[in-house]
Amino acid sequence: MSAANGAKKLLQKVMKATIEAGGYDTQLTKLCLVSAGQGRCSATVKVDKEHTNRTGNLHGGFTATLVDAVSTLALMTAEGGSPGVSVNMNISYMKSAKIGEEILINAETLKLGKTMAFLDVDITNKDTGALVAKGSHTKFVG
């Protein structure tokens, strides 16, 4: 088994346990891991009614949850990485995503220091490549 497949399988187990624990993280039940390893993680979600606001567009809060969750998974695959605790998140919303559209979430660990980690996330429309949202996430890991 390659290191990337091993990382992906580990993260799938982490996500399963997280969702089964209940609470807000059950919102991530439709998150599908595509790849993981070396401080990166890619996942997809098909936007469904439960992910949208009253106008049928991807909800900003769910977008923020995706930035948080997928960047944390990316961090866990970095050498010496751990889930850490959020210190700061910033999300810029560029374009809406509607029910039925599939979005791709790509997260990357930019820097992992002794006590802080810095991560970057792009959320795009999987079919068109249009940037839906861009996030940055800072975590305390010490």
Secondary structure as the mmCIF struct_conf table of DSSP 4:
data_model
#
loop_
_struct_conf.conf_type_id
_struct_conf.id
_struct_conf.beg_label_comp_id
_struct_conf.beg_label_asym_id
_struct_conf.beg_label_seq_id
_struct_conf.end_label_comp_id
_struct_conf.end_label_asym_id
_struct_conf.end_label_seq_id
HELX_RH_AL_P HELX_RH_AL_P1 ALA A 3 GLU A 20
TURN_TY1_P TURN_TY1_P1 ALA A 21 ALA A 21
HELX_RH_3T_P HELX_RH_3T_P1 GLY A 23 LEU A 28
TURN_TY1_P TURN_TY1_P2 THR A 29 LYS A 30
STRN STRN1 CYS A 32 GLY A 37
TURN_TY1_P TURN_TY1_P3 GLN A 38 GLY A 39
STRN STRN2 ARG A 40 LYS A 46
HELX_RH_3T_P HELX_RH_3T_P2 LYS A 49 HIS A 51
STRN STRN3 THR A 52 THR A 52
TURN_TY1_P TURN_TY1_P4 ARG A 54 THR A 55
BEND BEND1 GLY A 56 GLY A 56
STRN STRN4 ASN A 57 LEU A 58
HELX_LH_PP_P HELX_LH_PP_P1 HIS A 59 HIS A 59
HELX_RH_AL_P HELX_RH_AL_P2 GLY A 60 MET A 76
TURN_TY1_P TURN_TY1_P5 THR A 77 THR A 77
BEND BEND2 ALA A 78 ALA A 78
TURN_TY1_P TURN_TY1_P6 GLU A 79 GLY A 80
STRN STRN5 VAL A 85 TYR A 93
BEND BEND3 LYS A 95 LYS A 95
STRN STRN6 LYS A 98 LYS A 98
TURN_TY1_P TURN_TY1_P7 ILE A 99 GLY A 100
STRN STRN7 GLU A 102 LEU A 112
BEND BEND4 LYS A 114 THR A 115
STRN STRN8 MET A 116 ASN A 125
TURN_TY1_P TURN_TY1_P8 LYS A 126 THR A 128
STRN STRN9 LEU A 131 PHE A 140
#
